[in-house]
Amino acid sequence: MSDSTGTGGRFLQTRKVRRASGEPVPFFPLGGIPLIALGLLLLFALWPFAFGVVQSTAGRTAAEALIEADAAWARANVSGQWITLEGRPPSREAAEAAVAAVRRARAPTLFGSARPVTRVRDAFDYSNLGEGTPATAIDWSFRVANGVLTLDGDMPDNSVRQQIVSAARAKIDPPRILSIQDSLSITQDAAPSGFFEVAQRGLNTVTRCDRGVAGFNDNRFSLSCELPGAEAAAVREMAIAPIPLGEVGAVDIIAHEAVATCESSLADLLGDTRIEFQSSSAVIGASSAGLLDSVAEAVRSCPGTLRIAGYTDSTGLPDMNRALSQARAEAVRNALIARGVPPGRLVATGYGDASPVASNTTPQGRAQNRRIEIRVIRVSE
């Protein structure tokens, strides 16, 4: 059937065609079905991998955010892009700060930085902040270094202060403890229940260290201690036992023998073979990938926190050298984190052209001065 319509002397002819019943459908719709099925199959196969990557990124980003927020007391449980935070916060303010840090944390992507965490749930245990264990603003630190036990911080009244000083004097034991330096102050606040017992814990642990710091801050007891390896287990057990006030925070026990072994291994790795960077850049050369694998393995066996120190030669302006050395140290830190070293165990510092190990007047000397060093951070630092 056809229709004709006249328009300006011209005729437009249209034809209406009816498809007979049973006539085959054109190829394209049917041909697209296998392609759609293949796409769905591919999506189904890749989904567990993609989900795992997203979840891993969310968990790693949350853990790094908690470290940067000084919330080592908190733990992040991950389900996809949802994070549940657990732990016993020293205060409600600390809990709120930890949640906020995870919510705003960002991670690098192919399209720039983005927030991998879409939901953060607070499941903290606030029982330690109840009437039975009130938070206290009375903080103190006891430090041992070079044979001197220094008492610093606040005591609620003079009676408690005298008890602490007397207990400290009883710990004099040459050559580890030769004298006491009393720098304690009085707050005239009521001593919370368990305060003296926690302070006694600080004295009992830190005086077992050759160098160490015991502290009570924001209702958390902490200890950093360097000592012979044979004594490490006993001091750690003493430090992490439950306390009657607040909670146990970071306990970092460093054995002298482990430090010596660690730094010797790293010096051997980074002595003859250096981490190579592109000229005047913080981009690590591809040839250094194997060396970084070995460094990461050695670092994982080291105790405590390590400092990645970057140095340059004296060519160029001092400020530019410091900035370049800082960027290179951070690049090495990122490379080690990518190889499984926990971010909280690594600190990057750039020193520019300070502390040269060779003369800057020769090409060979300048090459030696452009270097990365990795050392255990000591309590005295």
N, C-alpha and C positions, 0 to 999 in steps of 0.2 A: 504494500500500500504506500502511496506517495502523495504528498501535498505540494502544491506550487503556489507561491505568493509573488505577486508582481510588485516590484519596487523600482520606481524610476525607469520603467521600461526594461528593467532586468528581472529575471526570474531566479529566485533562490529555490532550489529543490532539496527537500530533506526526505530521508528514507527511514522509516521505522521498521526495525527487524525484530521479529519474535523468534526466540530460540526454541527449537522443537524440544518437546519433552524427552529427557534421557540424553540430550546432547552433552558431550564431555565438557567439564569446566576447564577454562584456559590453564596452561601449565604453571604460571607464576604462583598462584595461591597454594597449589599442591606442592610445588617445588620448594616453597619456603618452609614447609613443615619440618623436614629433616634438619634444616639450618637452625630453626628455633629449638628443636630438641637437642641438637649438639651444643647450642649455647647454654641451655639449662643444665646439661650434663657437666659442662666445663665449670659453670658457676658452683654446682654442687661439689665438684672435686676440689675447687680452690677455696671454698668457704672455710673449712677447718684451718687451713694455713693462714688465711687472711685474719680470721678471728684470733688465732694464736698470736700473730704479730701485734695486732691491736691491743690485746690483753697484756702482752709482755711490755709493750711501750707504756701503757697506762700504769702498770705496776712499777716499772723502773722510774718513771717520772714522779710518781707519788712518793717513792722511797727517797729520791734525791731531794724533793721538796721538804720532806720531814727533816732530813739531815741539815739542810740550809736553814730551816726554822728552829734549829736546836731542839728538836722534838724527838730525840732518840728513844724516849719512853713509849712512843706510839708505834703501832704496827698497821700496815695496810694490807687488807684482804681484798683480792681483786676478782671481779666477775665481769668479763668483757671490759666495758668502759665505766663500770660502776665500782666505787671504792668504799669499803667499810673500814673505818678507823677504830682500832681497839687499843687498850692500854689504860694505865692509871695516871691521869694528868696531875702535875703538881699544883695546878690551880685551874679555875674555869677560864681565866684569861689565856693560859697556855693552851687549853683545849681548843678555844675559839681560834687562836692564832694558827694551830696545826691544821684545822679544817680549812681556814682561809688560804693557807699556803698551798694545799693540795688542789683546791678549786682553781686557783689562778696559775698553777704550774703549766708550763708550755714545753713542747718537744719539737725538734726540727722535723720537717717533712719535705717532700719534693717540691711543695708549693709554698714553703716558708714555715715559720713556727705556728703551732696550733695547740689547743688544749685537748689532750687525748682523754681526759677524764670528764665524763658528762654528768656524773652524779656522785656526791660524797655523803655518806651516812655516818653519823656520830654514834658509836657504840661503846663509848668510854665508860670505865668503871670509876664513878665519883665517890665510892664509899670512903676512900681515904680523906675526903674533904668534909666528912660529916662531923657531928658533934664530938665523936670519940677521938678523932685525930685531926684537930684543927690545924690549918696552915699557919706557919710562923714566918715573920719577916726577919727573924734573927738569923743571920748568916755568919759563917766563919770558915777559915781555911788554915790548915796546919801544913807547913812546908819543911822538908828536910833537904839540905844542900850543903856540901862542904863541911859536914860535921855540926851544923847549927840547925836546931829545931825552932822555927819561927811560928809563933802563935799570933794569928791576925783575925780581925773580925769583931763580932759582937757577942757579949755575954749578957744574960738578963739582969744579973745583979752581982755584987762583989763577992758574995758567998760562993756562987757557982764559979766565978772566975778563979777564986783561990783554989777551989777543988781541982779545976782543970790545970792550973799552973803546978800544983803539987803533984798531980798525976804525971805531968810532963817531966818534971825533975826526976821522978822515979825511973824514967825511961833513959836517962843518961847512961850511955854504954859505949865508951871509946872502942874503936875509932869512928864508929858510925854516928853516934851522938856525943858531942863534946860539950855543948852549952845550949841554953835556952834563951831565946829572945822573945820577951813578952810584949806584944803590941795590941793586946785585947782592949776593947772599950766596953762601957756599961750602957745598956739601953734603959734600965729601970722598968722593963716590961716583965710581966709574969712569965716564968719559965714553963713552957708547955710540957705536958707529961711525956716522958721519954727523952727529953732534950739532953740530959747529962749522959744517958746511955749511948746516944748516937755520937756525942762528942768523944766519949771514951773509945768508941769504935774507931773514930778517926785517929786517935793517938796510938791505939794498939796496932793499927795497920801501917800507918805512915812511918812509924819508928822501926819497922822491919825493912824499910827501903833504904838503899844507898842514896838515892835521890827520889823524891816523891812529893805529891800534894794530895792531901785528903781535904774534902770540902763539903759543906752543907749549904746549899743555895736553892731557893725556891722550893723548899721542902724535899730536896733530893740530896742523897748522900752520893759522893763520887770519889774515885781514887785513881790517880796515875802514879805508877811505881816502877822504878828500875832496881833490880836486885839479882843475885845469883839464881840461876835456873833451879837449883835444888830446893830453894825456898818458895818458888813461885806458886806452886799448887796450894800450899798451906795458907799463904796470904790471900790468894783469890777466894778460897773457901770462907775465910774469915770475913772478907769484904762483902760477899754477895749474900750472906745469911740475912734473914728477915730482920727488920729494925722496928722498934716500937713507935717511931715518929716518922712520917713521910714515907719515902720509898727509896730503894737502891737505884741509882742511875748508872752512869758510865763507870765501868771498872776496867782499867787498862793496865795490865801487868806486862812488863817488858823484861825479859831475861837478858843479862849481859851477853851470854854466849850466843843467843839467837840474833842479837843486834850485830855482833861481830861477824857471824856467818853470813847474815843478810848483806851487810855492806861490802864484805869481801867479794861475794858473788856478783853484786851489781858493779863494783869497781872493775872486776875482771871483764864483765860483758861490755861495759862502756869505755874501757881503757883503750884497747887497740882498735876496736870498731866503733865508729861514732854514728849517731842518728843523723842522717843527712836531710838537709832542707834545701828547697829551691832557693836560688840566690836572692838575698834581701827579702825573704818571705818566711812565713810560718807554715808553709805547706810541706809536709814530710814527703821525702822522695820514696818512690815505690820500692827502691832497693833496700829500704830499711824495714820492710814488713817482717822479714824473718827475725831480725834483731829484736823488734818490738815483741814478737811472740815469746822469745826467750826471756826478755825483761819482765813481761807480765807473769810468766811462770815463776820467776825468782821473787817478784814482789808479793805474790800470793803466799809465799812461804815466810815472808818477813813479819815481825811483830809490829803492833802499834800502827801509827800514822806515819806516812812517808812524805817528804818534801821533794818535789821535782824542781830543781834549780836550773834556770836558763842563764847562759852567759854568752857575751859577744866579744869580738875584738874591739880595739879602740878606734876603728875607722868610723867616722860619722859623729853626729852630735850625741852627747850623753843621754838626753831625753829620748831620742829616737832609738838608741841602743837598748835602753831599759824597756821601752815599749815592745821592741822586737823580741827581746829575750823573754818577756812576760808572755807574749803571744806564742812563742815556740814552746815554752814550758806548758802552757795550757793545751797546745796541740798534742803534746806527748801524753798529758793527763787524759785527754779525750780518747786517744788511741788505746791506752791501757784499760780505760773503762769499757771500751768496745770489746776488749779481750777478756772481760769478766772480772776485773778488779773492782771492788765496791767503791763508789765515788767518795764516800766518807773517809776512806783511808788515804786519800791523795790530796795534797795541797800543792798548787803551782805558784812559783815565785820567780820573777825576773830580776836579775842583778846587773844587767847591762855589762859594761866592761870592767866591773869590779873583780878583784881577786884573780888576776891573770896567772896562768900556770907556766907561761912562756913569754918570751919577748914579743912585743907587737911590732918590732922593726923589721921582721922577716915574714915572708909568706907562710913558712912552716910554723912559726910561732903564732901567727894570727889564726891559722887553722886549728891549732891546739886550744886556743882560747875560746873558740866558738864551740861550745860544748853543752851537754846536759849531764847533770849529776843528780843522783837519787840517794837520799839518806833518811834514816829513821829520825823523826822529830823527838828530841829528848825532852824530859820533863822540865829541864831548866830553860827550854825555849818557850 
